[in-house]
Amino acid sequence: MRLSVIGCGYLGAVHAAAMASIGHDVVGIDVDARKIESLQAGRAPFFEPGLQEILEDGIASGRLRFSTDFADAAGAAVHFVGVGTPQQKDGYAADLTYVNAAVDALIPHLNAGDIVAGKSTVPVGTAAALAEKVAPTGATLVWNPEFLREGFAVQDTIDPDRLVAGVPTGPAGEQATGILREVYHTAIAKDTPFIVTDYATAELVKVAANAFLATKISFINAMAEIAESTGADVTQLADAIGHDARIGRRFLGAGIGFGGGCLPKDIRAFSARAEELGRGESVAFLRQVDEINLRRRERAAQLVVDALDGSVHGKNVTVLGAAFKPHSDDIRDSPALDVAVRLHGLGANVTVTDPEAIDNARRVHPQLTYVHDRDEALAGADAVIVVTEWDHYRRELDPAHAATLVNGTIVVDGRNCLDPAAWRAAGWTYHGMGRPRLSALSDVSRAIAGSPSGNSATLA
């Protein structure tokens, strides 16, 4: 089928390349000429595993091209709209400027029978309003939310865990449903659930999913706060409750919390929309979810301060990570950078390293020092804090080797992703999030055995 994708940011570029990879003829449209030039040359404008390969293949095959001219979308059977919906500058609500502008620019190029498929995350009620705009052209609007995980976006587009389509009632909706089934034929052939519903439900599916995940993360971080006050170990707590099939272990990793371009702004926009609907009390808990999340960043910075005897002024602190999550170069609302900036503001000499996100981080926070090489970044550090759980840090960094590079063997594990016993055995003072300083007698024994002096002060 011939498809157009309006908006070639993170969502749109991945969707366009993925649709071409399963055999469709795709044109991506964006007003950013530099971005389009990069994509048309086969260069991914951001890091996402697998994107570069399918982008190059799509361009080479002729099934994929990019343009700044909306007229190039004419003739497509389905037009996907995947532009951003950022948080408004003066409030929590979603800014729909780009969604409205994209649909307005597309309307002159629509034909009767075309499908306009919204993929952006929008407040409930948006699709109904846009459908009225599209109706005079004879095209049909559907809402087809995305459920991409950064770092796995290509896989999630080609082989999703579910597909959702909000369609109008009647023949137009039935026709649109049939066309979407053709678009996603490879996933449907694998028995991927295809849920057909109304506009409002389709819009709510996305924000409800994000709100639930954010709530689960903040719940375990709230438990981490309790654990820190009682001497409990939040990681063991999460393991224990995670064995309950009704709860599950995923998203119960306590640490410095969530970030990125989706969860924070989506839960805020959901709260704002609920207020507009007169149902603010229904999701009032999301404000607490947000507050808990932000508190964990402050707590991580405080752990570094406490570990350095109450002041980081003039101390060298190495921050391992800048992206909001591994396998991405996305720094939007990054907890990692938030912690780095907090420490810098307290007078620390902060050095940040990350496998992919340094260039993006430097553009936003040039006041920090950035080093690409991990070992070079560790050299001379008085304290180290892990804030993005790249394998480069949690699995591939040998604590004994790291100890030879630093001035002070203090490590703060902002993601609870390191092995405390291994780090203590190598002589490090380990601090986790919601974990006791020494979580088990066996850990103490191993740490003492591995300590050059056996001095218990090293283990505090």
C-alpha positions in Angstrom: 0.0 0.0 0.0 1.0 3.6 -0.4 1.3 5.4 2.9 2.3 8.8 4.1 3.7 9.6 7.6 3.3 13.2 8.7 6.0 14.2 11.2 9.4 12.5 11.1 10.6 12.8 14.6 11.2 9.8 16.9 7.7 8.2 16.3 7.3 9.2 12.6 10.8 8.3 11.4 10.6 4.8 13.0 7.1 4.2 11.7 7.9 5.3 8.2 11.0 3.1 8.0 9.3 0.1 9.6 6.3 0.3 7.3 8.7 0.3 4.3 10.5 -2.7 5.7 7.4 -4.8 5.6 6.7 -3.9 2.0 4.7 -0.7 1.9 5.5 2.4 -0.3 6.1 5.2 2.2 6.7 8.9 2.1 7.6 10.8 5.2 6.7 14.5 5.5 8.2 17.0 7.9 8.7 20.8 7.9 12.3 20.4 9.2 14.4 20.5 6.1 17.6 19.4 7.9 15.9 16.4 9.3 14.4 15.5 6.0 17.8 15.9 4.3 19.4 13.5 6.8 16.6 10.9 6.5 16.6 11.0 2.7 20.4 10.5 2.7 19.8 7.4 4.8 21.1 8.8 8.1 19.0 8.4 11.2 18.8 11.7 13.1 18.8 10.0 16.4 20.0 6.8 17.9 17.6 3.9 18.0 18.8 0.3 17.6 17.9 -1.2 14.2 16.6 2.1 12.7 19.7 2.9 10.7 19.6 -0.5 9.0 15.9 -0.4 7.9 16.3 3.2 6.9 19.1 2.4 4.6 17.3 -0.6 3.2 14.1 1.4 2.6 15.9 4.2 0.8 17.9 1.8 -1.3 14.8 -0.2 -2.3 12.9 2.8 -3.4 10.0 2.0 -1.0 10.9 4.9 1.3 11.5 8.6 0.7 11.2 11.8 2.6 10.0 15.3 1.7 9.1 18.7 3.1 6.2 19.1 0.6 2.8 18.0 1.9 1.7 17.6 -1.7 3.9 14.5 -1.9 1.4 12.8 0.5 -1.3 13.0 -2.1 -2.4 9.6 -3.4 -1.5 7.6 -0.2 -4.3 5.3 1.0 -3.4 6.0 4.7 -1.8 9.1 6.2 -0.3 8.6 9.6 0.0 11.6 11.8 2.8 11.2 14.3 3.8 14.7 15.4 4.7 15.8 19.0 2.3 16.8 21.7 4.6 18.5 24.2 3.6 19.9 27.5 2.3 23.5 27.3 4.8 26.1 28.6 2.3 27.7 30.9 0.6 24.5 32.3 0.3 20.7 32.4 -2.0 20.3 29.4 -0.8 18.9 26.1 0.1 21.4 23.3 -1.9 20.4 20.2 -0.4 23.0 18.0 1.6 20.5 15.9 -1.3 18.0 15.6 -3.7 20.7 14.3 -1.1 22.2 12.0 -0.3 18.8 10.5 -3.9 17.9 9.8 -4.6 21.4 8.4 -1.7 21.1 6.0 -2.7 17.6 5.0 -6.4 18.4 4.3 -5.9 20.0 0.8 -4.2 16.8 -0.4 -6.8 14.3 0.9 -9.1 12.3 -1.4 -12.4 10.7 -0.7 -11.8 7.2 0.8 -8.4 8.2 2.3 -7.7 7.2 5.9 -6.1 9.7 8.3 -4.6 7.7 11.2 -3.6 9.6 14.3 -0.7 8.1 16.2 0.2 11.1 18.5 -0.6 10.9 22.2 -3.5 13.3 22.6 -6.1 14.3 25.2 -9.4 12.4 25.0 -11.7 14.3 22.7 -9.1 15.4 20.2 -9.9 12.7 17.6 -13.6 13.7 17.5 -12.6 17.4 16.8 -10.2 16.4 14.1 -12.7 14.1 12.5 -14.9 17.1 11.9 -12.1 18.9 10.1 -11.4 15.9 7.9 -15.0 14.9 7.1 -15.6 17.5 4.2 -12.8 15.8 2.2 -14.5 12.5 2.2 -11.6 10.9 4.1 -12.1 9.1 7.4 -10.2 9.7 10.6 -9.1 6.9 12.8 -7.1 6.9 16.0 -4.2 4.3 16.1 -2.1 5.0 19.1 1.5 3.9 19.3 3.0 1.9 22.2 6.7 2.2 21.4 9.5 1.6 23.9 12.6 3.7 23.1 15.4 1.3 22.5 12.9 -1.3 21.1 10.9 1.0 18.8 11.7 -0.8 15.6 10.7 -4.2 17.1 7.6 -2.7 18.7 6.4 -1.2 15.4 7.0 -4.3 13.2 5.9 -6.8 15.9 3.7 -5.0 18.4 2.1 -6.7 21.4 -1.3 -5.2 20.4 -2.9 -2.9 17.8 -5.7 -0.5 18.7 -7.9 1.4 16.2 -10.5 3.9 17.2 -12.9 4.2 14.3 -16.3 5.9 13.6 -19.4 3.8 13.5 -21.0 2.7 10.2 -19.6 1.7 6.8 -16.7 4.3 7.0 -15.4 2.7 10.1 -15.7 -0.8 8.8 -13.8 0.2 5.6 -11.1 2.0 7.6 -10.7 -1.1 9.8 -10.2 -3.3 6.8 -7.6 -1.0 5.4 -5.7 -0.9 8.7 -5.7 -4.6 8.8 -4.0 -4.6 5.4 -1.4 -2.1 6.6 -0.5 -4.3 9.6 -0.8 -7.6 7.8 2.5 -9.0 9.0 1.6 -8.5 12.7 -2.0 -9.7 12.3 -0.7 -12.9 10.6 1.1 -13.6 13.9 -2.2 -13.3 15.8 -1.4 -9.9 17.3 -4.5 -8.7 19.1 -6.3 -6.1 17.0 -8.7 -4.1 19.1 -11.3 -2.0 17.3 -13.0 0.6 19.5 -14.3 4.2 19.5 -12.2 7.4 19.4 -12.3 8.1 23.1 -11.3 4.6 24.2 -8.4 4.5 21.7 -7.1 7.9 23.0 -7.4 6.7 26.6 -5.7 3.4 26.0 -2.3 5.2 25.5 -2.5 7.6 28.4 -4.0 5.0 30.7 -1.1 2.6 29.9 1.5 5.3 30.6 -0.3 6.4 33.7 -0.3 2.8 35.0 3.4 2.3 34.3 4.3 5.6 35.9 2.3 4.7 38.9 4.0 1.3 39.3 7.4 2.9 39.1 6.5 5.6 41.6 5.0 3.0 43.9 8.2 1.1 44.3 10.1 4.3 44.7 7.7 5.3 47.5 8.5 1.9 49.0 12.2 2.8 48.6 11.7 5.9 50.7 10.2 3.7 53.4 13.0 1.2 53.1 15.6 3.9 53.6 13.9 4.9 56.9 13.6 1.3 58.2 16.7 -0.5 56.9 14.7 -2.7 54.6 16.0 -3.6 51.1 13.6 -2.4 48.3 15.1 -4.8 45.7 14.3 -7.8 47.9 10.9 -6.3 48.5 10.3 -5.9 44.8 11.4 -9.5 44.2 9.0 -10.8 46.8 5.9 -8.9 45.7 6.8 -9.4 42.1 6.3 -13.2 42.4 2.6 -12.4 42.8 1.1 -12.9 39.4 -1.3 -10.1 39.9 1.6 -7.7 40.4 4.6 -8.9 38.4 8.2 -7.9 38.7 8.5 -5.6 35.6 8.6 -1.9 36.3 9.3 -2.5 40.0 12.9 -1.3 39.7 13.5 1.4 42.4 15.9 4.1 41.5 15.9 7.7 40.3 12.6 7.3 38.5 11.3 7.7 35.0 11.8 10.4 32.4 11.8 10.8 28.6 9.4 12.4 26.2 6.3 10.4 27.1 5.6 9.4 30.7 6.2 12.7 32.5 4.3 14.9 30.1 1.6 12.3 29.4 0.6 11.9 33.0 0.5 15.7 33.5 -1.6 16.1 30.4 -4.0 13.3 31.6 -4.4 15.1 34.9 -5.1 18.4 33.1 -7.7 16.9 30.8 -9.4 15.2 33.7 -9.7 18.6 35.4 -11.2 20.0 32.2 -13.8 17.2 32.2 -14.6 17.8 35.9 -13.1 14.5 36.9 -9.8 15.7 38.4 -10.3 13.7 41.5 -10.3 10.5 39.5 -6.6 10.8 38.7 -5.5 13.1 41.5 -3.1 10.4 42.5 -1.1 11.1 39.4 0.2 14.3 41.0 1.6 12.2 43.8 3.1 9.9 41.2 4.9 12.8 39.6 6.0 14.3 42.9 7.5 10.9 44.1 9.3 10.6 40.8 10.9 14.0 41.0 11.9 13.4 44.7 14.0 10.5 43.8 16.3 12.7 41.7 16.8 14.9 44.6 17.5 11.9 46.8 20.1 10.5 44.5 22.0 13.8 44.5 21.7 13.9 48.3 23.3 10.4 48.6 26.4 11.8 46.8 26.5 14.8 49.1 26.1 12.6 52.2 28.8 10.2 51.0 31.2 13.1 50.6 30.8 14.2 54.2 28.0 16.7 53.5 29.5 18.8 50.7 30.3 18.2 47.1 31.8 21.7 46.6 35.1 21.4 44.7 34.8 17.6 44.5 35.1 15.6 41.3 31.9 13.6 40.6 31.6 11.3 37.6 28.1 10.7 36.3 27.6 7.5 34.4 24.8 8.2 31.9 23.0 11.1 30.3 20.2 9.5 28.3 16.9 9.0 30.2 17.2 5.2 29.6 19.7 2.9 27.9 19.7 2.1 24.2 18.7 5.7 23.4 20.2 9.1 23.0 17.1 10.8 24.2 17.7 13.3 27.0 14.2 14.8 27.3 13.4 15.1 31.0 16.3 12.9 31.7 16.7 12.0 35.4 20.4 11.4 34.8 21.0 14.9 33.6 18.8 16.3 36.3 21.0 14.7 38.9 24.2 15.9 37.1 22.9 19.5 37.0 21.9 19.4 40.7 25.4 18.3 41.7 26.9 21.0 39.5 24.7 23.5 41.1 26.0 22.4 44.5 29.6 23.2 43.4 30.8 19.8 42.2 33.1 19.4 39.3 30.8 17.1 37.3 32.0 14.9 34.4 29.3 13.1 32.4 29.8 10.2 30.1 27.3 8.2 28.0 27.6 5.8 25.0 25.2 7.8 22.8 23.7 10.9 24.4 26.7 13.2 24.9 26.1 15.5 21.9 22.5 16.0 22.8 23.3 16.6 26.5 26.1 19.1 25.7 23.7 21.2 23.6 21.2 21.5 26.5 23.7 21.7 29.4 27.0 23.0 28.2 28.0 23.9 31.7 28.9 20.2 32.4 32.1 18.5 31.4 31.6 15.6 28.9 33.9 12.7 28.2 33.2 10.0 25.7 35.6 7.4 27.1 34.3 5.8 30.3 37.7 5.2 31.9 38.8 8.7 31.2 35.6 10.0 32.8 36.3 8.0 35.9 39.9 9.2 36.3 40.3 11.3 39.4 36.7 11.0 40.6 36.0 11.5 44.3 32.6 9.8 43.8 30.8 8.0 41.0 27.0 7.8 40.4 25.3 5.5 38.0 22.2 7.1 36.6 21.6 5.3 33.3 21.7 1.5 33.4 23.7 0.9 30.2 25.4 -2.5 30.1 28.6 -0.5 29.6 28.3 0.3 33.3 26.3 -2.4 35.0 27.8 -5.4 33.4 31.0 -4.5 31.6 32.6 -2.2 34.2 34.9 -4.2 36.5 34.8 -2.6 40.0 38.4 -3.6 40.8 39.6 -1.9 37.6 37.4 1.2 38.3 39.0 1.4 41.7 42.4 2.0 40.1 41.1 5.0 38.3 39.4 7.1 40.9 40.5 9.2 43.9 37.7 8.0 46.1 36.0 4.7 46.0 32.4 5.9 46.6 29.7 4.7 44.2 26.0 5.7 44.3 23.9 3.2 42.4 21.0 5.4 41.1 19.5 2.5 39.3 20.2 -0.4 41.7 21.8 -2.1 38.7 25.2 -3.0 40.2 26.2 -6.0 42.3 26.7 -4.4 45.8 28.8 -7.4 47.0 31.2 -7.2 44.1 31.7 -3.5 44.4 32.2 -3.7 48.2 34.6 -6.6 47.7 36.6 -4.4 45.4 36.9 -1.8 48.2 34.1 0.5 47.3 31.6 2.2 49.6 28.3 1.3 47.9 25.1 3.3 48.3 21.9 2.1 46.6 18.4 3.6 46.3 16.2 2.2 49.1 18.9 -0.3 50.1 20.6 -0.7 53.4 24.3 0.1 53.4 25.0 -3.6 54.0 22.0 -5.6 52.9 23.0 -9.1 54.2 25.5 -10.8 56.5 26.9 -12.7 53.5 27.4 -9.4 51.7 29.3 -8.1 54.8 31.5 -11.2 54.9 32.3 -11.1 51.2 33.1 -7.4 51.4 35.4 -7.9 54.3 37.1 -10.7 52.6 37.7 -8.6 49.5 38.8 -5.5 51.4 42.6 -5.0 51.4 42.6 -3.9 55.0 39.5 -5.5 56.4 38.7 -2.1 57.9 34.9 -2.0 58.6 35.0 1.7 57.8 35.5 0.8 54.2 32.2 -1.0 54.3 30.0 1.7 55.8 
